[in-house]
Amino acid sequence: MAIFNTSSTELKHLFISWVAISYAFAIMLAWSDLGGRRPTSSEIFGPFITDLFIISLITVGISFIFHEMGHKFVAQQYGAWAEFRMSFGMLLLAIYMAWQIGILFAAPGAVQIFGPHITKKQYGKIAASGPVMNLFLAFAFMPLLNGTGFLNDIGRLGVIINLLLAGFNMLPISVLDGRKVLAWSPIVYIGLFMTIIVVGMFFVAILI
């Protein structure tokens, strides 16, 4: 079996999700730039949103894709079929809520995994790979904090988004990654969760 394989369907779903989530996040950022005012339709479809959209593509968009590809890569190493599938309705809801109330509710889809012989330990490792990928990305964005203007904005948002994604997904509830990691190994769960907290504290210390 190939180490990493995909399909035209998966690539299409990833691209649409990347653009939609990034656009929704850009709209949410627009609320802040406008002093808490809801952006008008001309603002979210015009030049005003362009810079915010580019920043979002590089930060939240890439963070989301790498998180999902972390799951996919590890699952395929265990011989499972794994491909991302978007939820088109949830993507539209994310954009609508970002515009109407300035909150990003993102459930764009997930990597679908089919492997009848996958063990609990392997499922735990597959689940952990997403938050671990976000931790690596948080560190990857940190050097940009030394930059100014556009680069600093990308670095700051990149770190924040990846730490939030890692922390949120490690909550041991519902379909989140944390539930599977905890079911596999409480020790690994605690270690990974504490690592996310420590990295978050380190980031705050840098900003102070």
Secondary structure by P-SEA (a helix, b strand, c coil): cccccccaaaaaaaaaaaaaaaaaaaaaaaaaaaccccccaaaaacccaaaaaaaaaacaaaaaaaaaaaaaaaaaaaccbbbbbbcaaaaaaaaaaaaaccccccccccbbbbbccccaaaaaaaaaaaaaaaaaaaaaacccccccaaaaaaaaaaaaaaaaaaaaaaccccccaaaaaaaacaaaaaaaaaaaaaaaaaaaaaac
